[in-house]
Each structure stands twice: as structure tokens, then as C-alpha cells.
Amino acid sequence: MRKLVVFNSVSLDGYIADRNGDMSWAHKQDAEWNAFVAENARGEGMLLFGRITYELMAS
């Protein structure tokens, strides 16, 4: 059986977006963050998204 590895981005209050739906804090664009994301994407596993995240990623 494969392992399921979870990677979540949430704020301290447990939400990813503010009350206006802003998620800009979760979209860092610096060298360290980009290297971290690239390393995670390079893994041998599959990506599993919920419906809403999938629809956001697909668009």
C-alpha cells in the first residue's frame, strides 16, 4: 500500500483565505519557496486534490 503524504498551507486561524477570499499570502515567489515546491513536485507520488482545488488548478 502506498503512503499518503499531506502538504497543507493554512494560516494560524485554520483558513487559507481571508474573509474576502484573498490567498496572496500563500503564493510566495522567492527562490527558497520555488525550490521547496519544485522538490515536492519532483516526488514519485501522485497529486491528489479536492474538487474545489482541482477546479482552481485546472482553470
N, C-alpha and C positions, 0 to 999 in steps of 0.2 A: 504494500500500500504506500502511496506517495505521501509526503509531508505537505501540509498546507501552511505556508508562511504568510503572515499578515503584515502589511505595511500600511499604517494609518497616519493621516495628518489631521490633527484636531487641535483646537485651541484649548486653553485651560478650563473653559466652561463646558467643554464637551461638544462644541459645534464647530464645523469647518467654515461656515459662512456667518456674517453678521446679520442683524435683523433686516438689512436691505439686500441680502444675497451676495454681498461682496466677499470674494475669496482671494483677493490680491495678496494677502499675507502668505498664502500657501504656494505662491508662484515665484519663488526666488529665482533670480537669474545671475548667479555668481559662479565662479569656476569650481568651488568646492561642492556646491549643490549639484551642478551639472555632472560632475564626476561621480557623485553618490548615486544619482539617478541612472546614469549610464551603466554603472556597475550592477545595480539591481536589475536593469533591463537585460543585461547580458547573461543572466542566470539560465539554468537549464529547464526551469519550470514553465508553467503557463500563467497567463494573466487571467484572473477571474474578477469580473466587475459585476456589480448590481445593475439593475435595469437603468436607473437614472444616470449613474456614472457612465455606463456603456453608451447611452444615447448622447451624453455630453461629449464623450471621446469620439464617437462616430461622426458627429457633426463638425 
